[in-house]
Amino acid sequence: MNHGSSVDQLASVLRAELERYPEGGRLPSSRTLMERHRVSPVTVSRAIAALVAEGSVVSRPGAGVFRARLRAAPRPGGDVSWQEVALAADGPAGRGRADASGVLGTLAVPAAGVIDLNGGYPHPSLQPERALAGALARAGRRPGTWERPPVEGLPELRAWFARDIGGPDGALTAADVLITGGGQSALTTALRALAAPGAPVLVESPTYPGALAVARAAGLRPVPVPVDGDGLRPGLLADAFRATGARVLVCQPLFHNPTGAVLAPERRHEVLRIAREAGAFVVEDDFARLLAHSDAPPSPRPLAADDPDGVVVHIRSLTKATSPSLRIGALTARGPALERLRTTQVVDSFFVPRPLQETALELVGSPAWRTHLRRLAEGLRERRSALAAALHGALPELRTRIPHGGYHLWLRLPDGTDEAALAAAALAEGVAVTPGRAYYPAEPPAPHLRLTHISAAGTAQLAEGVERLRRAVVR
């Protein structure tokens, strides 16, 4: 049993037992609860904290924990039908209306018993929990941790990102970096700052649904540029710039989501040249830089590292490689664009909380950081290999390429397959997968499924997940 489930179970037991106590009645001591339920002091403390937060009990230091005053029944809800008229005022096109369906699907926590081949964050077994705990504790002891940070971010953390992105001898400096609340926040800031509402923005096809959601919420018009096994296709990119007059391209040159493609060396210069000639920015979403597998060849440098002219706005995040709750990322830019990005972020959120920045700085500066990245690389390789082998054995008719980074496989389904129905059938069999439709800004050329291996408990669960998917396919 993991620690989280122990807390939930104890809280449920105590909640059910509250009926025994009168209002203001004292619950058993923490020691008694530990002995009775065979749990740790931390589990008891967190379970009590959960009950305090919901108002079921009151904790009085030195006296104990008591049943709270009984609350009156909630009042019936009012009439909210007026909101249909108010919310329809943006017109039939719904410009600027957010559609988070493609993102929420990958953020949903599967029901008990469902194998997660859908999520995009590391399973606890892949997270550096001990290193994170140590970093958080050290950060908490730093003088000034709870003071307001500079709006651009801590100088030391900005300098670390500059070296990590541009290389130790690169031209990027701390002054070119803005600390953000994770990669999604950085992407939101970049698109809102660099493109005006109603403007076209070029995106890879297929692409990360979060990019489409951000663009549409900002009132932008995503225009697809197809990718192949070598990444973005330069000829089609040039055509798209000419046809639309777009001034922003969003791309993932390394371990592209969802295909896993790496932008070919001969295309890197072409993409930057085409964007420069169009007078456009390239928003480089480098989400998988820290997710290379242990058998991967050396990764190419970020596009930002070879861009002296400020064409590239680079996004880097620590979240995917650590924990969904360490929402720390960075934006890099040169020239007036950086001030535009800074202004947009300040208006939206003021700054990134300093305790998170201090924790990230402690983590990446510790010896445990490199050790964790090596273990993560090996763990991702094992999971990718296990998932690919299970698919080859159970569903050889589903075509996929095997990437050496990232956390997903992109499956080409037979023509005519209803991918949404297949995903629903898979869920009924007890495995969560992602239909491919949400990854396309326009009509998809073929049906696909995306399977991830980062959120499952391990290789045995991955194999069982594929077997459940096979049962859904043959239904």
N, C-alpha and C positions, 0 to 999 in steps of 0.2 A: 504494500500500500504506500503511495507517495504521501508526502507531508501535507499537500493541499487537501487530499481526500480525507485524511485523518481529521483535519480541522473541520471540514464540512460535516463529517459524520458526527463528531462530538457536538458541534453546534446544533445539529438536528435532534440529537438525543436530549440535550439540555432544554431545547425549545419545547419538546414534547413533555418534559418533566415539570415545566413551569406551572402547569395546572395544579400541581400538588401544593404549591406555596400560596399563601395569601398575599395580597398586595403589601409590599414592604417586607415580605418574608426573606430571610437570609438563606442563600444557597450554600452548599457544602464548600469547604475551603479548597484552595487549589491543590493542596497535598492530597486531600481525600479524593478529588476528581482524578488526579494522576493515578492513584492506587486502584481506584474502582474501575477505571476505563483503560488502564495500562497504556498511558500516553505520556509524552514528555511535557515538561513545564511550558515549552514554547507552544505546543499544541493547545494546552489549556488556555494560555494567555491569549492566543489568537481567536479561539472559539468564543471566549468571554468578550473580546473586543468586538467580534461580529454581532453578538447579542446587544452590546451597548450601542453600537452604531444604529441598529434597527429599532432601538428604544424599548427592547423587551426587559432589560435589566439595567440597574444603576450600580456603578462601581464606586465605592468610597474607600480611598486609601487608608489602610490601617484598621478598617472596620469590616470590610468584606464586600460581597456582591449580593444585591437585593433585587427582588422582583419589582419592576417599575409599576407606576400607577397605571391602572387599566385605562386604555384609550377609548374614547367614544367612537361609535361607528362612523365611518367616513360619510360625508354628505354626498348626495347624488350629484353626478356631473351635470353641467349646464348644457346649453344648446350651442354647439360649435359649427353649425351648418353655415353660418355667415362667412366662414373662412373660405368656402368654395368660391365665393364671388371675389373676395379680396385676393386670393392666391392666383386667380385666373387673370389678374390685371396685367401680367407680363405678355399677354397676347398668345395667339395659337401656336406660335413657334416655340414658345417657352425659352427664349434666349436667356442664358445665364442660369437656367434651372439645373441643379445638380442631379446627376443620375449615378448613384453609388452601387447599383446592382452588381456590376462586374467586380467591384472591390469587396463588397460585403460578403459575397460568396466565399472568398478566400479567408475572410476574417472570422467567419462563423465557427463556433466551437461545436464539433460533431457531438451528437447524442452518445450516451454511454453505449459501448459495444460497437460503434462505427469506427472503422479504420480510416485515418485521415491521409488521403493521397491528394489533398486539395490545398492544404495550408502552406504558407510561405515563411514561417518563422521556425527557428530550430527547436526541436524537441528538447526538454530539459537535460537529457543525457548528452546533448551536443553543446549545451551552454556552459560557459566558464563560471559556474555558480560560486565556487570558492574564491576565485580571483575577483569576481564582481563584489562579493561580500567584503573581501579585504580592501578593495579599492574604495568602496562606499564608507567603510569604517575610517580609513585614513583620510578620506576627503572630509568627513565630518569633524575631524580634529584640526583641519587646516584653519588658521585664523582667517576670518572674513568669508567663510563658506556661505553664510546666509546673508551676506551683503549683496547689493545690486551689482551685477557684472556690467562691463562695457556692452553697449548694444550690439557691437560687432562680434562679441565673444571674447573669451579669455585670450590674451596675447600668446601665452604658451601653447594653448590648444590650436590656435590658428597657425602658429609656426609649425606644429607637428603635422597638421594636414598639408601645409604647403610643401614640406619635405616629402611626405608620403605620396603626394600626387605628382609633383614636378620632379622628384628625384633630389638627391642631396646636392647636386650641382646645377639644378634647374633654375629657371628665371623666376618661378613663383616665390613670393614672399608672404609673410603673415599679413601684410597690407592688402593682398589680393584675395583674402579669405574672409568669408562671413559664416559664422557658426549658426546652424539651423536645428530645428527640432525634428531631425530625421530626414530621410530622403523624400518622403511624400510632401512634407512641408517645404523642402527646398524646391521641388518641382512646381508646387503651387506658386511660390514666390517668383520663380523664374518666368513662368508663363504670364502671370499677371503683370510683371514689370516690363516685359520685353515686347508684348503684343497688345494692341488696342482691341477692345470688344468689337466683335464682328469680323476681325481679320482672320485670314487663313493661317493655319499652322501645319507644317508638314510632319507626318509621323510615319514610322515604319508600319508595314502591314504584312503580318499581324504585329501587334504591339501590346505592351502592358496596359490593361484596362484602366489602371489608376491614372495614366497619362491622358487617356480619352476623357475620363471623368473630370479631371482638373481643367482640361481645355474647354470642355463644354460648360462647366460651371463658371468659367471666366468669360463666357460669351464668344469663344473662339470657334472656328470651323476646322476640325481636323480633316486633312487631305492625305489619303494613303499613298505611300511610296513602297512598292513591293520589295521584299527581301528574298534572297535565295540562300543556298548553303554557305555562301561567302559573305553574307550580310547585305547591307543596303546596296542597291543597284545604281551606280552613278549615272548611267544614261537616263534612267527614269527619274532620278532626282533632278537632273538638269531640266528635263521636260516639265516637271512639276513646278519648279521655281519660275520658269518662263510662263507657264499657263496661269499661275495664280498670283504672282507678285509677292509671295510669302516672304516674310523677313525672319522666320524662326523655323528651325528643324529640331525635332526631338529624336534622339537615337540612342541605342544601347550597343556600342561597338564590341563589347566583351561579354560573351555568354548570354546573348540576347534572350530576353523573355518574350515569347515562349519557345523559340526554335532552338536556342542554345548556340546559334551561329556566332563566329568571331569574324569581325570585319577583316577581309583579306588585306595583306600588306599593300598590294598595288592599288587598293581602293581607298586607303586612308588619306593619301595626299589628294586624290581626286575629290573626295567628299569635302575636304577643307577648301580646295581651289574653287569648286562649284559654289559653295556657300559664300566665299569671299567675293566672287564675281557678282553674285546676286545681292550683295550688301546685306547678308543675313547672318544671324547668330546660329550656332550649333549648340544646343543644350545636350551635353554628353552625360547621360544617366549611367554612371559607372557602378551600378548597384552590386555587381557580383565580383568586384575586384578581389575581395577577401574570401571568395568562395571557390577558388581554383582547387581542383582535386589533386591528390598526391601524385598521380601519374600524368598530370598535365605538363605540356612543354612550357617554357617561360612565357608569361603573358606579355603581349605588346604593351608599350607605354601608352598611357592615356593620350587621347588626341590633344588634351590641354597642354601636355608636356612638350608638344611640337608646334605650338601656336604662339608666335610672338606678337600677333596683331590683334588679340582680343576677340577673335571670332568665336572661340569656344567658351561657353559657360559650363563649368564642370560641377557635377553633383556626386558626392561621396557620402556614404553613411556607415556607421558602425553597427547599426541595429541588426541587420541580417546575420552578422557573424557573431553576435553576442546574445542579445535578449530583446524581445519585442518592447520591453520597457526601458531600454537604454536608447532613448530616441534622441540621438546626437548625430548630426550630419554637417556637411560643409558645402558651401557654394564658392566657386572661385570665378573671378572675372577680372578683366583689366579695362581701364579707361572709365568713361562716364557710366557704363553699364553697371559697375559695382555700386555706385551711389544710388542708381535707380533701384537695384535689388535691395540695398540697405533701407531705403525709404519705405519700400513696400513692406518689408518684414517688420519694421518698427511700427508702422501703422496697424498691421494685423495683430502683432503679439508682443510688442515692446522688445523682448529679449528672451533668450533661452534660459531656464532656471539655472542659477549658478551651481547648486549642489550636483546636478546632472553633469555639468561641464567639468567640475572638479573630479567627479568620479571617473569620467572618461579619461581625463588627463592622468589620473593615478593608474588606471588600467593599462593604457597603451605605453606608459613609461615603466611598467614592471616587467621582470623576467618572465612572469607567467603569461604575458601577452603572446610572445612568439611560440611558447610551448602550446598554448591553446590553438593558435592558427595551424600548427603542424598536426595536432590531434583532429581538428576540424577537417582539414584537408583529407586525412586518411579516413575519417568517418564518412565523409561525403562520397569518397571513392567507393567504399564498401557498400554503401546504400545504393549508389547509382548502379554498380555492377549487379547487386542482388535484384534490383527492380528490372533491369534489362534482361537478366537471365530468366527471371520468372515470366516475363512477357514473351520471350522467345520460345519458352517451353509450352506456355498455355495458350498464347494468342499470336502465333507466328505470322498470321495474315495482316496484323496491324504494323505498318511500317513506321520506323522512327530512326533518327540519327542519335548517336551516343555522344553527348558533349562531355568535355573534360573540366567543366566548371558549372556553377549554378546548382540548382536543386530540383530540376524538372526534366521530364521527357515529353516531347510533342508527338502525339500519335496521329497518323493519317488514317482515317476510317474509310471503309469502302464507300464508293459513290452511292448516294441515296440513303445513307444511314441518317436517322434522326438522332443527332447527338444529344439533344435535350432529353429525349425519351430514354436514351441509353444511360445518361447520367442519373435519371430518376430511377431506372431499374437497378442500377448499381447501388444507389442509396438504399433501396428496398432490400438488397442483398447484404447490406452492412458495410459498404465502402463508399467514401465521398471522393468524387472526381470532378473535374471542371470541364464543361462544354467549351468548345473553341470559339463559338460565335462572338463572345464578349471581347475577343482580342482583335477583332476587325473593325476598322472605322467605317467600312462600307460592306457590301455583300461579300461574304466569304467565298473563295473559289472552290472549297471542298470542306467536308466535315472533319473535325479534329476533336481530340480530347487532350487535356494537359494533365499529367500525373506528376505529383511531387513526392520526394522521398525524405524531405528534411523534417517533417512534423510527425512521422510515424515513430513508434517506440523502438523499432530495430528491424533487422533484416528478416527475421521470422514473420513479423507483422506485415512487412512489404509483400512477402510471398503469399501470405494468406489474403491480403488485399487483392492481389492479381487473380487469385483463384475465385474470389467473390465477383470480380469484374468479369471473368470468363463465364460464370454462371449467368450473369446479366446479359452477356452477348448472345448466348445460345438459347435464351428464353424463347 
